[in-house]
Amino acid sequence: MAGKKSRSLKALAAATVAVVALAGCGLIGNSKDVGSEGANGTTKLKVGVSPVPQGDIIQFVADNLAADAGLEIEKVESTDYSVPNQQLNDGEIDANYFQHEPYFESEVSSRGYDLAHYSGIHIEPFALYSDKIKDPKDIADGSKIGVNNDPSNQGRALALLQKAGLLKLADGVDESSATLNDVAENPKHLEFVEADAASLARTLPDVEASVINGNNALEAGLSPTKDGILVEDGENNPYANFLAVRSADKDNEHLKKLDELLHSDEVRDYIEKTWPNGEVLPAF
């Protein structure tokens, strides 16, 4: 009996090792495999997005381009910037489309994610908005100014305010990673009110002005070119949004096909027609 039991335990252990090995090769259930079987032989991809404009753009691809490329796309929306990279890293989604390079690098560095990305698809110009004034020059001494509380976007906001002459960052500071601690000169004694990106538009009644992310401004019914009193330049802008994937999956044919669709003439035309006033700009 002891001999049989020992042999059985050895066989079970060997089978367990085989199962783990197969899972590591992706031959059986692996939560980080790319895609799943969709309708009519397509490959279904789950893509994490911000609702606007990324969700709109990915929906256009899903409705008009995906099927002919053998893809089916399920968008997974989130307004919390900390969620899509965590979901991607954990294998809950196959790709995400919501972020720019400075934010991506910050997340990868601070959280240890093993992620990669393709080239830029679109740019959402940052702008300074106000319910009270029409020109940044009219900002009064001691005014409250709303800014993003995440480091990569806070630096972007501060760079825009510096462009208007409202502050000066310390010499040698990288604008993309600057924080309020890097403000060297504040001639108007501005009080900066930090807020989450999704809530910045709601701060407008309580501040003189707020620098608001492009997608959050759009969701709040604001246009940077029509409503902004100061707008970020689109030319040579380092903040293009792109499709991010797990590093191991960057050469996956289905993900590369999706990225190709996102860089198609059809998507460029869609962006230009949907946001004709430059609220969203193609980056390709």
Rosetta blueprint (number, residue, H / E / L):
1 M L
2 A H
3 G H
4 K H
5 K H
6 S H
7 R H
8 S H
9 L H
10 K H
11 A H
12 L H
13 A H
14 A H
15 A H
16 T H
17 V H
18 A H
19 V H
20 V H
21 A H
22 L H
23 A H
24 G H
25 C L
26 G L
27 L L
28 I L
29 G L
30 N L
31 S L
32 K L
33 D L
34 V L
35 G L
36 S E
37 E E
38 G L
39 A H
40 N H
41 G H
42 T L
43 T E
44 K E
45 L E
46 K E
47 V E
48 G E
49 V E
50 S L
51 P H
52 V H
53 P H
54 Q H
55 G H
56 D H
57 I H
58 I H
59 Q H
60 F H
61 V H
62 A H
63 D H
64 N H
65 L L
66 A L
67 A H
68 D H
69 A H
70 G L
71 L E
72 E E
73 I E
74 E E
75 K E
76 V E
77 E E
78 S L
79 T L
80 D L
81 Y L
82 S L
83 V H
84 P H
85 N H
86 Q H
87 Q H
88 L H
89 N H
90 D L
91 G L
92 E L
93 I L
94 D L
95 A E
96 N E
97 Y E
98 F E
99 Q E
100 H L
101 E H
102 P H
103 Y H
104 F H
105 E H
106 S H
107 E H
108 V H
109 S H
110 S H
111 R H
112 G L
113 Y L
114 D L
115 L E
116 A E
117 H E
118 Y E
119 S E
120 G E
121 I E
122 H E
123 I E
124 E L
125 P L
126 F L
127 A E
128 L E
129 Y E
130 S L
131 D L
132 K L
133 I L
134 K L
135 D L
136 P H
137 K H
138 D H
139 I L
140 A L
141 D L
142 G L
143 S L
144 K E
145 I E
146 G E
147 V E
148 N E
149 N L
150 D L
151 P H
152 S H
153 N H
154 Q H
155 G H
156 R H
157 A H
158 L H
159 A H
160 L H
161 L H
162 Q H
163 K H
164 A L
165 G L
166 L L
167 L L
168 K E
169 L E
170 A L
171 D L
172 G L
173 V L
174 D L
175 E H
176 S H
177 S H
178 A L
179 T L
180 L H
181 N H
182 D H
183 V E
184 A E
185 E E
186 N L
187 P L
188 K L
189 H L
190 L L
191 E E
192 F E
193 V E
194 E E
195 A E
196 D L
197 A H
198 A H
199 S H
200 L H
201 A H
202 R H
203 T H
204 L H
205 P H
206 D H
207 V L
208 E L
209 A E
210 S E
211 V E
212 I E
213 N L
214 G H
215 N H
216 N H
217 A H
218 L H
219 E H
220 A L
221 G L
222 L L
223 S L
224 P H
225 T H
226 K H
227 D H
228 G L
229 I L
230 L E
231 V E
232 E L
233 D L
234 G L
235 E L
236 N L
237 N L
238 P L
239 Y L
240 A L
241 N E
242 F E
243 L E
244 A E
245 V E
246 R E
247 S H
248 A H
249 D H
250 K L
251 D L
252 N L
253 E H
254 H H
255 L H
256 K H
257 K H
258 L H
259 D H
260 E H
261 L H
262 L H
263 H L
264 S L
265 D H
266 E H
267 V H
268 R H
269 D H
270 Y H
271 I H
272 E H
273 K H
274 T H
275 W L
276 P L
277 N L
278 G L
279 E L
280 V L
281 L E
282 P E
283 A L
284 F L
